[in-house]
């Protein structure tokens, strides 16, 4: 029995996009090759369209961003905080779900750069 759905495939694409967003912030932070670093944030167990699922995913993204940015050496704490903030914003943007954007907006008192477009084909 095939349990794969279109949303399952989309989740894999989104997870890959989130990894790219995390790697993007590394380029300004370290002389190490940032493309070799990756973090996987799994959320296939969540309904990210719901506020509670989006909140759990946001916390997973935040923790992954802190861990990933903490791996690199920054000149100042502000630079590291900027890495974490930008990484979270990029991941939220890549996931492109209104409920997750709402969690981001509430936590940061501002909107993440929006990419919200129709996902229907």
SEKEMAR-658317 format. One record per atom (N, C-alpha, C): residue in one letter; z, y, x; residue number from 1; atom name. Coordinates in pm, 1 decimal. Layout:
// residues N
[rodren "A",[Z,Y,X],NUM,"CA"] ...
// end
This chain:
// residues 121
[rodren "X",[0.0,-117.3,83.8],1,"N"] [rodren "X",[0.0,0.0,0.0],1,"CA"] [rodren "X",[0.0,123.5,88.2],1,"C"] [rodren "X",[-87.9,214.6,64.8],2,"N"] [rodren "X",[-98.7,337.5,143.2],2,"CA"] [rodren "X",[-12.7,445.0,77.7],2,"C"] [rodren "X",[91.6,490.8,148.3],3,"N"] [rodren "X",[180.8,593.1,92.6],3,"CA"] [rodren "X",[148.1,730.4,146.5],3,"C"] [rodren "X",[41.2,743.9,219.7],4,"N"] [rodren "X",[2.1,872.3,276.3],4,"CA"] [rodren "X",[-54.6,961.1,166.1],4,"C"] [rodren "X",[-13.3,1084.9,165.5],5,"N"] [rodren "X",[-62.8,1182.3,69.3],5,"CA"] [rodren "X",[-120.6,1299.4,145.7],5,"C"] [rodren "X",[-197.6,1385.6,78.8],6,"N"] [rodren "X",[-250.3,1503.1,148.4],6,"CA"] [rodren "X",[-139.5,1588.5,209.4],6,"C"] [rodren "X",[-22.9,1596.5,144.6],7,"N"] [rodren "X",[84.9,1678.0,200.3],7,"CA"] [rodren "X",[143.7,1615.5,326.2],7,"C"] [rodren "X",[139.0,1482.1,338.2],8,"N"] [rodren "X",[186.6,1416.6,459.4],8,"CA"] [rodren "X",[99.4,1455.0,577.7],8,"C"] [rodren "X",[-31.5,1453.2,559.1],9,"N"] [rodren "X",[-123.1,1493.6,664.8],9,"CA"] [rodren "X",[-104.4,1639.7,700.9],9,"C"] [rodren "X",[-82.4,1724.2,602.4],10,"N"] [rodren "X",[-58.8,1866.0,625.4],10,"CA"] [rodren "X",[68.3,1887.0,705.9],10,"C"] [rodren "X",[169.0,1806.9,680.7],11,"N"] [rodren "X",[294.3,1819.6,755.6],11,"CA"] [rodren "X",[272.9,1791.0,903.3],11,"C"] [rodren "X",[188.3,1695.7,935.1],12,"N"] [rodren "X",[157.7,1666.3,1074.5],12,"CA"] [rodren "X",[87.7,1783.1,1141.4],12,"C"] [rodren "X",[-5.2,1844.9,1070.1],13,"N"] [rodren "X",[-75.4,1961.8,1123.1],13,"CA"] [rodren "X",[23.2,2076.6,1143.5],13,"C"] [rodren "X",[110.6,2096.6,1047.8],14,"N"] [rodren "X",[209.2,2204.3,1058.4],14,"CA"] [rodren "X",[304.4,2178.1,1173.9],14,"C"] [rodren "X",[346.6,2054.5,1191.6],15,"N"] [rodren "X",[436.4,2021.6,1303.6],15,"CA"] [rodren "X",[368.1,2052.8,1435.7],15,"C"] [rodren "X",[240.2,2020.3,1447.8],16,"N"] [rodren "X",[166.3,2052.0,1570.3],16,"CA"] [rodren "X",[155.6,2201.8,1590.0],16,"C"] [rodren "X",[133.3,2275.2,1483.0],17,"N"] [rodren "X",[123.4,2421.3,1492.7],17,"CA"] [rodren "X",[256.4,2481.2,1536.4],17,"C"] [rodren "X",[365.0,2422.9,1488.5],18,"N"] [rodren "X",[496.3,2473.2,1528.5],18,"CA"] [rodren "X",[519.0,2450.0,1677.4],18,"C"] [rodren "X",[473.1,2338.8,1726.8],19,"N"] [rodren "X",[486.5,2310.9,1869.5],19,"CA"] [rodren "X",[408.2,2413.4,1950.7],19,"C"] [rodren "X",[290.9,2446.9,1903.8],20,"N"] [rodren "X",[210.4,2547.0,1974.1],20,"CA"] [rodren "X",[280.6,2681.9,1972.2],20,"C"] [rodren "X",[344.5,2715.6,1861.2],21,"N"] [rodren "X",[417.0,2842.5,1852.5],21,"CA"] [rodren "X",[533.7,2845.1,1950.2],21,"C"] [rodren "X",[603.6,2733.1,1962.6],22,"N"] [rodren "X",[713.4,2726.9,2058.6],22,"CA"] [rodren "X",[662.2,2742.2,2201.3],22,"C"] [rodren "X",[552.2,2677.8,2231.8],23,"N"] [rodren "X",[496.4,2686.5,2366.7],23,"CA"] [rodren "X",[447.3,2826.8,2396.6],23,"C"] [rodren "X",[400.4,2897.7,2294.9],24,"N"] [rodren "X",[348.8,3033.5,2313.4],24,"CA"] [rodren "X",[453.7,3127.3,2371.2],24,"C"] [rodren "X",[574.6,3115.6,2327.1],25,"N"] [rodren "X",[679.6,3205.3,2375.0],25,"CA"] [rodren "X",[717.2,3176.7,2519.0],25,"C"] [rodren "X",[691.9,3056.2,2565.7],26,"N"] [rodren "X",[730.0,3021.2,2701.3],26,"CA"] [rodren "X",[646.6,3092.5,2806.8],26,"C"] [rodren "X",[526.0,3130.2,2774.7],27,"N"] [rodren "X",[435.8,3184.0,2875.2],27,"CA"] [rodren "X",[490.6,3309.8,2940.7],27,"C"] [rodren "X",[561.1,3392.2,2867.5],28,"N"] [rodren "X",[618.1,3513.8,2924.4],28,"CA"] [rodren "X",[753.9,3488.0,2987.2],28,"C"] [rodren "X",[809.8,3371.1,2966.9],29,"N"] [rodren "X",[946.6,3346.4,3007.5],29,"CA"] [rodren "X",[962.1,3271.1,3138.6],29,"C"] [rodren "X",[861.9,3200.2,3179.9],30,"N"] [rodren "X",[882.2,3112.1,3293.2],30,"CA"] [rodren "X",[755.0,3093.8,3373.5],30,"C"] [rodren "X",[773.8,3067.5,3501.4],31,"N"] [rodren "X",[659.7,3037.0,3585.9],31,"CA"] [rodren "X",[616.2,2892.6,3567.1],31,"C"] [rodren "X",[700.3,2811.3,3504.7],32,"N"] [rodren "X",[664.3,2672.6,3477.3],32,"CA"] [rodren "X",[547.1,2670.6,3380.4],32,"C"] [rodren "X",[476.8,2560.1,3379.2],33,"N"] [rodren "X",[361.7,2547.4,3290.0],33,"CA"] [rodren "X",[410.4,2533.2,3146.3],33,"C"] [rodren "X",[396.2,2638.7,3064.8],34,"N"] [rodren "X",[448.3,2633.8,2928.8],34,"CA"] [rodren "X",[375.2,2535.4,2839.0],34,"C"] [rodren "X",[251.8,2504.4,2871.9],35,"N"] [rodren "X",[178.5,2412.2,2786.2],35,"CA"] [rodren "X",[231.4,2269.0,2798.2],35,"C"] [rodren "X",[309.8,2242.7,2901.3],36,"N"] [rodren "X",[365.4,2108.2,2916.5],36,"CA"] [rodren "X",[492.9,2090.0,2834.7],36,"C"] [rodren "X",[549.5,2198.6,2785.2],37,"N"] [rodren "X",[672.4,2190.7,2705.4],37,"CA"] [rodren "X",[636.3,2176.5,2558.1],37,"C"] [rodren "X",[711.0,2093.5,2488.5],38,"N"] [rodren "X",[690.4,2081.6,2345.0],38,"CA"] [rodren "X",[819.6,2037.4,2278.4],38,"C"] [rodren "X",[833.7,2077.6,2155.7],39,"N"] [rodren "X",[948.4,2040.1,2074.5],39,"CA"] [rodren "X",[894.2,1998.5,1938.9],39,"C"] [rodren "X",[938.8,1886.9,1890.4],40,"N"] [rodren "X",[897.1,1840.7,1758.4],40,"CA"] [rodren "X",[1008.7,1869.4,1659.5],40,"C"] [rodren "X",[974.2,1937.0,1553.0],41,"N"] [rodren "X",[1068.6,1963.8,1444.7],41,"CA"] [rodren "X",[1021.0,1881.9,1325.3],41,"C"] [rodren "X",[1094.4,1777.5,1295.0],42,"N"] [rodren "X",[1055.3,1688.4,1185.7],42,"CA"] [rodren "X",[1114.2,1738.6,1054.1],42,"C"] [rodren "X",[1033.3,1728.7,950.6],43,"N"] [rodren "X",[1083.3,1769.8,819.5],43,"CA"] [rodren "X",[1016.0,1694.5,705.6],43,"C"] [rodren "X",[961.9,1579.7,734.4],44,"N"] [rodren "X",[898.8,1500.9,629.0],44,"CA"] [rodren "X",[1000.5,1454.4,524.9],44,"C"] [rodren "X",[1128.6,1459.3,560.7],45,"N"] [rodren "X",[1234.4,1419.4,468.2],45,"CA"] [rodren "X",[1276.0,1532.2,374.7],45,"C"] [rodren "X",[1215.1,1650.4,391.8],46,"N"] [rodren "X",[1255.6,1768.5,315.2],46,"CA"] [rodren "X",[1149.5,1811.0,214.7],46,"C"] [rodren "X",[1194.0,1869.1,106.2],47,"N"] [rodren "X",[1104.2,1938.5,14.4],47,"CA"] [rodren "X",[1112.0,2085.4,53.5],47,"C"] [rodren "X",[1020.5,2129.8,139.4],48,"N"] [rodren "X",[1029.5,2265.6,193.2],48,"CA"] [rodren "X",[986.9,2372.4,94.2],48,"C"] [rodren "X",[941.8,2331.5,-23.8],49,"N"] [rodren "X",[911.6,2427.6,-129.0],49,"CA"] [rodren "X",[1038.8,2468.7,-203.3],49,"C"] [rodren "X",[1145.6,2390.2,-186.3],50,"N"] [rodren "X",[1272.1,2423.6,-252.0],50,"CA"] [rodren "X",[1356.3,2510.6,-158.4],50,"C"] [rodren "X",[1439.7,2597.6,-214.1],51,"N"] [rodren "X",[1524.5,2682.0,-129.7],51,"CA"] [rodren "X",[1616.5,2601.8,-37.5],51,"C"] [rodren "X",[1672.4,2492.2,-86.7],52,"N"] [rodren "X",[1763.3,2414.1,-2.0],52,"CA"] [rodren "X",[1687.9,2343.4,110.3],52,"C"] [rodren "X",[1571.1,2288.6,80.5],53,"N"] [rodren "X",[1490.3,2224.1,183.2],53,"CA"] [rodren "X",[1441.5,2323.4,287.1],53,"C"] [rodren "X",[1402.9,2442.1,241.0],54,"N"] [rodren "X",[1357.8,2547.0,332.8],54,"CA"] [rodren "X",[1471.2,2592.9,423.3],54,"C"] [rodren "X",[1593.1,2600.0,369.8],55,"N"] [rodren "X",[1708.4,2640.8,450.6],55,"CA"] [rodren "X",[1737.8,2538.7,560.0],55,"C"] [rodren "X",[1727.1,2411.6,526.3],56,"N"] [rodren "X",[1749.3,2306.4,626.3],56,"CA"] [rodren "X",[1641.3,2313.6,733.9],56,"C"] [rodren "X",[1515.5,2330.9,693.4],57,"N"] [rodren "X",[1407.0,2342.0,791.2],57,"CA"] [rodren "X",[1425.8,2464.6,879.4],57,"C"] [rodren "X",[1467.0,2577.0,821.2],58,"N"] [rodren "X",[1490.5,2696.9,901.4],58,"CA"] [rodren "X",[1594.2,2668.5,1010.1],58,"C"] [rodren "X",[1702.2,2600.4,975.7],59,"N"] [rodren "X",[1806.3,2569.9,1074.8],59,"CA"] [rodren "X",[1753.8,2476.7,1183.8],59,"C"] [rodren "X",[1668.4,2382.6,1146.8],60,"N"] [rodren "X",[1608.4,2295.4,1247.8],60,"CA"] [rodren "X",[1518.3,2375.3,1342.2],60,"C"] [rodren "X",[1440.0,2467.2,1285.7],61,"N"] [rodren "X",[1352.2,2552.2,1367.5],61,"CA"] [rodren "X",[1436.3,2639.9,1459.4],61,"C"] [rodren "X",[1542.8,2699.2,1405.6],62,"N"] [rodren "X",[1629.1,2787.0,1485.7],62,"CA"] [rodren "X",[1691.2,2710.8,1602.4],62,"C"] [rodren "X",[1742.7,2592.1,1573.5],63,"N"] [rodren "X",[1804.8,2511.2,1678.6],63,"CA"] [rodren "X",[1701.9,2471.7,1784.7],63,"C"] [rodren "X",[1582.7,2433.6,1741.9],64,"N"] [rodren "X",[1477.5,2396.2,1837.4],64,"CA"] [rodren "X",[1436.4,2516.8,1921.7],64,"C"] [rodren "X",[1426.7,2632.7,1859.8],65,"N"] [rodren "X",[1388.9,2753.9,1933.6],65,"CA"] [rodren "X",[1495.8,2789.8,2036.3],65,"C"] [rodren "X",[1622.4,2780.1,1998.0],66,"N"] [rodren "X",[1730.1,2810.2,2092.4],66,"CA"] [rodren "X",[1729.6,2711.7,2208.8],66,"C"] [rodren "X",[1711.1,2584.4,2179.2],67,"N"] [rodren "X",[1706.2,2483.9,2285.2],67,"CA"] [rodren "X",[1586.3,2505.3,2376.1],67,"C"] [rodren "X",[1471.1,2531.1,2316.6],68,"N"] [rodren "X",[1349.6,2548.7,2395.6],68,"CA"] [rodren "X",[1357.0,2673.8,2481.8],68,"C"] [rodren "X",[1399.2,2784.6,2424.9],69,"N"] [rodren "X",[1408.0,2909.4,2501.2],69,"CA"] [rodren "X",[1520.1,2902.8,2604.9],69,"C"] [rodren "X",[1625.0,2826.4,2575.0],70,"N"] [rodren "X",[1735.2,2811.5,2669.1],70,"CA"] [rodren "X",[1698.2,2732.9,2793.5],70,"C"] [rodren "X",[1588.3,2662.8,2787.1],71,"N"] [rodren "X",[1542.8,2583.8,2900.3],71,"CA"] [rodren "X",[1489.6,2672.8,3013.7],71,"C"] [rodren "X",[1441.4,2791.8,2977.9],72,"N"] [rodren "X",[1378.6,2881.1,3074.4],72,"CA"] [rodren "X",[1474.0,2989.4,3121.2],72,"C"] [rodren "X",[1446.3,3043.2,3238.4],73,"N"] [rodren "X",[1528.3,3148.1,3298.6],73,"CA"] [rodren "X",[1475.8,3283.9,3255.2],73,"C"] [rodren "X",[1562.3,3365.0,3195.2],74,"N"] [rodren "X",[1526.5,3500.2,3153.4],74,"CA"] [rodren "X",[1605.8,3599.8,3234.8],74,"C"] [rodren "X",[1548.5,3716.0,3256.1],75,"N"] [rodren "X",[1617.9,3820.4,3332.3],75,"CA"] [rodren "X",[1737.3,3874.8,3254.8],75,"C"] [rodren "X",[1725.3,3882.6,3122.8],76,"N"] [rodren "X",[1833.3,3937.2,3040.5],76,"CA"] [rodren "X",[1855.3,3848.7,2918.1],76,"C"] [rodren "X",[1972.5,3864.3,2859.1],77,"N"] [rodren "X",[2001.8,3793.8,2733.5],77,"CA"] [rodren "X",[1909.9,3842.2,2622.3],77,"C"] [rodren "X",[1872.1,3969.6,2628.1],78,"N"] [rodren "X",[1781.7,4025.6,2527.1],78,"CA"] [rodren "X",[1645.2,3957.6,2532.5],78,"C"] [rodren "X",[1598.3,3926.0,2653.7],79,"N"] [rodren "X",[1470.6,3856.3,2667.1],79,"CA"] [rodren "X",[1477.7,3716.9,2604.8],79,"C"] [rodren "X",[1589.8,3648.9,2626.9],80,"N"] [rodren "X",[1605.2,3516.6,2567.4],80,"CA"] [rodren "X",[1614.7,3527.4,2415.3],80,"C"] [rodren "X",[1688.1,3626.1,2365.3],81,"N"] [rodren "X",[1699.5,3646.0,2220.5],81,"CA"] [rodren "X",[1562.5,3677.2,2159.7],81,"C"] [rodren "X",[1482.0,3754.1,2232.2],82,"N"] [rodren "X",[1347.0,3787.0,2185.5],82,"CA"] [rodren "X",[1262.1,3660.2,2179.0],82,"C"] [rodren "X",[1276.5,3573.2,2278.6],83,"N"] [rodren "X",[1204.5,3445.5,2277.6],83,"CA"] [rodren "X",[1242.1,3364.8,2153.7],83,"C"] [rodren "X",[1370.4,3353.2,2127.1],84,"N"] [rodren "X",[1416.9,3276.6,2011.4],84,"CA"] [rodren "X",[1362.9,3338.2,1881.8],84,"C"] [rodren "X",[1377.3,3469.0,1869.3],85,"N"] [rodren "X",[1331.9,3538.1,1748.2],85,"CA"] [rodren "X",[1181.4,3518.9,1726.9],85,"C"] [rodren "X",[1103.2,3541.6,1832.7],86,"N"] [rodren "X",[957.6,3528.6,1821.1],86,"CA"] [rodren "X",[915.2,3385.7,1792.1],86,"C"] [rodren "X",[984.5,3290.5,1851.6],87,"N"] [rodren "X",[952.3,3150.0,1828.8],87,"CA"] [rodren "X",[979.2,3111.5,1683.8],87,"C"] [rodren "X",[1092.2,3156.2,1631.2],88,"N"] [rodren "X",[1124.0,3128.5,1490.7],88,"CA"] [rodren "X",[1019.6,3193.2,1399.9],88,"C"] [rodren "X",[989.3,3320.5,1425.2],89,"N"] [rodren "X",[891.2,3391.4,1341.7],89,"CA"] [rodren "X",[755.3,3321.9,1345.0],89,"C"] [rodren "X",[712.3,3278.9,1462.8],90,"N"] [rodren "X",[583.3,3210.4,1474.3],90,"CA"] [rodren "X",[583.7,3077.7,1399.0],90,"C"] [rodren "X",[693.0,3002.5,1410.0],91,"N"] [rodren "X",[701.2,2873.9,1340.6],91,"CA"] [rodren "X",[702.0,2892.9,1189.5],91,"C"] [rodren "X",[778.2,2991.1,1141.3],92,"N"] [rodren "X",[781.3,3019.6,997.5],92,"CA"] [rodren "X",[642.0,3057.4,949.0],92,"C"] [rodren "X",[573.9,3138.6,1026.9],93,"N"] [rodren "X",[438.7,3180.0,992.1],93,"CA"] [rodren "X",[343.7,3060.0,986.7],93,"C"] [rodren "X",[356.7,2969.8,1081.1],94,"N"] [rodren "X",[268.8,2852.8,1085.1],94,"CA"] [rodren "X",[294.6,2757.7,968.3],94,"C"] [rodren "X",[420.6,2741.7,929.7],95,"N"] [rodren "X",[452.0,2653.9,817.2],95,"CA"] [rodren "X",[392.2,2709.7,689.0],95,"C"] [rodren "X",[396.3,2842.7,674.1],96,"N"] [rodren "X",[325.5,2909.6,564.8],96,"CA"] [rodren "X",[373.2,2864.6,426.5],96,"C"] [rodren "X",[505.3,2863.0,408.0],97,"N"] [rodren "X",[564.9,2827.0,279.2],97,"CA"] [rodren "X",[653.2,2942.4,231.3],97,"C"] [rodren "X",[632.9,2988.8,108.6],98,"N"] [rodren "X",[711.4,3102.3,58.0],98,"CA"] [rodren "X",[862.9,3082.2,65.1],98,"C"] [rodren "X",[911.2,2962.5,37.0],99,"N"] [rodren "X",[1056.2,2938.9,39.1],99,"CA"] [rodren "X",[1112.1,2954.7,179.9],99,"C"] [rodren "X",[1039.5,2907.7,279.6],100,"N"] [rodren "X",[1083.7,2922.1,418.6],100,"CA"] [rodren "X",[1076.7,3068.0,461.6],100,"C"] [rodren "X",[972.7,3138.3,421.1],101,"N"] [rodren "X",[961.8,3281.7,451.6],101,"CA"] [rodren "X",[1077.2,3359.3,388.8],101,"C"] [rodren "X",[1118.3,3319.5,269.6],102,"N"] [rodren "X",[1230.6,3385.8,203.1],102,"CA"] [rodren "X",[1360.6,3364.6,280.8],102,"C"] [rodren "X",[1380.6,3245.2,335.4],103,"N"] [rodren "X",[1499.4,3218.6,417.8],103,"CA"] [rodren "X",[1495.2,3306.1,542.0],103,"C"] [rodren "X",[1379.2,3312.3,607.1],104,"N"] [rodren "X",[1362.9,3396.7,726.2],104,"CA"] [rodren "X",[1394.7,3542.7,691.9],104,"C"] [rodren "X",[1336.9,3591.5,582.6],105,"N"] [rodren "X",[1358.2,3730.9,541.2],105,"CA"] [rodren "X",[1505.9,3759.8,519.4],105,"C"] [rodren "X",[1576.9,3667.3,455.9],106,"N"] [rodren "X",[1719.2,3686.2,428.4],106,"CA"] [rodren "X",[1801.7,3686.1,557.1],106,"C"] [rodren "X",[1766.1,3600.7,650.6],107,"N"] [rodren "X",[1841.3,3590.9,776.3],107,"CA"] [rodren "X",[1816.3,3711.0,867.2],107,"C"] [rodren "X",[1694.2,3762.4,866.0],108,"N"] [rodren "X",[1656.3,3867.1,960.1],108,"CA"] [rodren "X",[1641.8,4004.7,896.9],108,"C"] [rodren "X",[1663.2,4013.5,768.0],109,"N"] [rodren "X",[1652.5,4140.5,695.9],109,"CA"] [rodren "X",[1515.8,4205.3,716.4],109,"C"] [rodren "X",[1418.1,4122.7,741.3],110,"N"] [rodren "X",[1280.7,4168.2,760.2],110,"CA"] [rodren "X",[1187.6,4052.4,731.9],110,"C"] [rodren "X",[1062.0,4081.4,714.2],111,"N"] [rodren "X",[964.7,3976.3,688.3],111,"CA"] [rodren "X",[901.1,3927.6,817.1],111,"C"] [rodren "X",[874.6,3798.7,821.7],112,"N"] [rodren "X",[796.9,3742.5,932.3],112,"CA"] [rodren "X",[652.1,3781.8,908.8],112,"C"] [rodren "X",[573.9,3792.5,1012.9],113,"N"] [rodren "X",[430.7,3818.7,991.6],113,"CA"] [rodren "X",[376.7,3715.6,894.3],113,"C"] [rodren "X",[310.8,3760.5,790.9],114,"N"] [rodren "X",[271.4,3670.8,682.6],114,"CA"] [rodren "X",[130.5,3618.0,700.7],114,"C"] [rodren "X",[114.8,3490.3,673.9],115,"N"] [rodren "X",[-13.8,3424.3,678.3],115,"CA"] [rodren "X",[-39.3,3355.0,545.1],115,"C"] [rodren "X",[45.0,3382.0,447.3],116,"N"] [rodren "X",[37.4,3308.5,321.4],116,"CA"] [rodren "X",[-101.2,3318.9,259.5],116,"C"] [rodren "X",[-165.7,3205.2,251.3],117,"N"] [rodren "X",[-296.8,3194.2,189.6],117,"CA"] [rodren "X",[-296.9,3068.8,106.3],117,"C"] [rodren "X",[-391.7,3059.1,21.0],118,"N"] [rodren "X",[-401.2,2941.0,-64.0],118,"CA"] [rodren "X",[-428.0,2817.9,20.6],118,"C"] [rodren "X",[-357.5,2711.2,-8.6],119,"N"] [rodren "X",[-375.4,2586.9,64.2],119,"CA"] [rodren "X",[-465.9,2491.3,-13.8],119,"C"] [rodren "X",[-517.6,2535.3,-126.8],120,"N"] [rodren "X",[-605.3,2448.7,-205.0],120,"CA"] [rodren "X",[-745.0,2451.0,-144.7],120,"C"] [rodren "X",[-817.2,2345.6,-166.4],121,"N"] [rodren "X",[-952.4,2337.3,-109.6],121,"CA"] [rodren "X",[-1052.9,2330.8,-218.1],121,"C"] 
// end
